[in-house]
Amino acid sequence: MFTKRWFRKKKVILASGSPRRKELFDLTGIKYQVISPTAEEKPLPEETPREYATRVALEKALSVAVNYPDDVVLGCDTVVVLNGKTILGKPRSKKDAKEMLARLAGKEHTVLSGVAAVWHRKSKQRVITVESRVRFKQLEDWEINWYLESGEPMDKAGAYALQGRGAVFVEGIVGSYTNVIGLPLMETVMLLRSFGVRL
């Protein structure tokens, strides 16, 4: 059984530059610090989306943990996957975003998050993967153009934000809602608990 002292000793660092992850993590009430990580966010040859998400999440955490060995560092990477194998990243242009939204329209896709926790001093690390399924309604050109004009798709994986205007395209979700936004909260809190960090 964990003692209160064991739980209280550790500081948490969120290795992320994402404002959405910060907003979500704020909901836990856990005190933490934000430090942007360094990681190559590009799939390797023959790498599956799940392997990619877990690898990048761990690389993000490790890139920060090496300089903060006494703290628990949390890294996360979220990808939108179509047809089980095609990763839809952040669009490079409006044209790219329009093509992504047209591909998602009327179909179900998967959102995968790799979440990694690293405690460098204790050589402890653990990575979990969380999967949600999202179904889009059929979209007409004017709907896609309306969304593009908002500017919202441009820095979002898959070119949409569930917590924003993109919600009007979503027919249903199976799995974690917060995972689709960028950080599966329940699973993250349970992961941190295994490192001695609790609410």
N, C-alpha and C positions, 0 to 999 in steps of 0.2 A: 504493500500500500504506500502511495506517495505521501510524503509529509508536506505541510504547508511551506516549509522552508525550501524544499526541493522545487516546488512549483514557482516560488517567487524570485528565485535567483536569476532567472534568465531574461535578457532583453530580446525583443523581436525586431528584426529588420526585414522590411518588405523590399525585395530586390525587383523593383518595377518602376517604370516611368509612366505607367498608365493611370490617368486620373480616375478611370472607372474602377480599377482595382482598389485604389485608395478609398474611394467613396464606399465601396462594398466593405472593405476591411474596417472602416470606421464604425460600421454597424455592430461589430463585435465588442467594442469598448476596450479591447486590448491595447495597451500602450505600445507604440512602435515607432520606428524611424524609417524613412524612405531613402534608399540609395539606388540610383539607376545602375543596372548591370551591364556587362558587356557579353554579348553572345552572338554567334553567327546564325541569323534566322533564315536559313536556307536549307531545304531538304537535301539530304545526301542521296546519291544514286541507290535505287532499290530500297530506300527507307520507307516504311509504311507511315501513314499519318499519325498513328498511335506512338510509334517509335520516335518520330520527329518531335511530337509534343512533349514526351517525357524527357528526351535528350536535351532539348532547348531549356526546359524548366530547370533541369539539374545544372546545366551550364550557367544559367543566370544566377542561381543560388551560389554555386561554387565560386563564381567570379567575384562575388562580394564577400563570401565567408572567409576566404583566404586572408583578408585584411581585418576581419572581425571574428577571431577564433572563439571568443567566449560567448558569442551571441547566437541565437537561433535565427538562421536566414531562410526566408521563404521566397521561392521563385515559382513563377507560373507562366505557362504558355498556352494559349487557346487558339484552336484552328477550326475553320469551317470546312467540312468535307462533303463533297458531292459524289454520289455513286460509290461510296465506300473507299475511294482511292484518290480523288482529285482534290487537292488542297486549294481553297480559295483564300488568298491572302488579302492584304489591303490593296485597293485599286490604285493604279498608277495615274489614272486620268478619268474624266467623266465617261469617256467612251468605254473604258475598262469596267467601270462601275455599272454602266448600263448593261453590258454583256453579262456580268455576274448576276445581276438581278433577273435578267431574262432567263438565265440558266436555272435559277432557283425557283422561278415562278411555277406554281402548280405541282411542286415536287416536295418530297421529304428529304432533308439533309441532316447530317450529324455535326454536332459541336463537341469537340474533344478538348479537354484541358488536362495538361500534365501539371501537377503541383508537387514541388520538391521542398523538403526541409533539410537543412544541413546545420550540424553543430560541429564545427571544425575541430575544436579542442578535444572533443571526445571521439573524433573520427566516426561520427554517426550521421548517416544520411538515409533518407527514405523518399521514394517517389510514388505517387498514386496517380491514377488516370480516371477521370470522370467523363461520362458520355451522356449527352442529351440528344433527343431527336426533335427536330423542328419541321413543321409543315407550313409551306407558303400557299396562299391562295393564288389562283390565276391572276396575272397582272396584265393590264392593258398598257399600251405605250404611254398614254397620258399620265397614268399613275406613276410609272417609273420616272418620267420627266419631272413630275411634281416633286418626287422625292429627291431627285438629283439637284433640283434648284434650291433645296434646303441646305445643301452642302454637307449634310450629315453622313452620307456614305463614305466620304473620302478618306477617313482615317480608321475605318472599321473593317475587320476581317469579314469577308463575304459581302462587303458593301452595305451592311445594314446594322442598325442598333435597336435591339429589342426594348431597351429602356427609353427609346426616343420615338420619333415618328415611324420608324420601321415596324413598330408593334402593330400598325394597322394592316400589315401584310400577313401576319402570322395567324394561321387557323388553329394551331394547337402545338403543345409541347409535351413530350414524355421525358421525364427526368428533371434534373435541377434547373430551375429558372435562373439562379444567379450564375450558374456555369455558362449559360448562353451569353450573359453580360460580360463575363471574363474572369470570375473567381467563384468556384463552388464553395459557398460559405460553410455549410454543415460539414462537408468532408475536410475542409481546411482546418476548421476548429478541432475536429477529431484528430487530425494529423499533428497539430501543434500540441494537443494534450499528451500525445505519446512522447513528446519531447519535454514534458513538464511545464507547459504553458497552458493556462486555463482562463476561462472568462472571469 
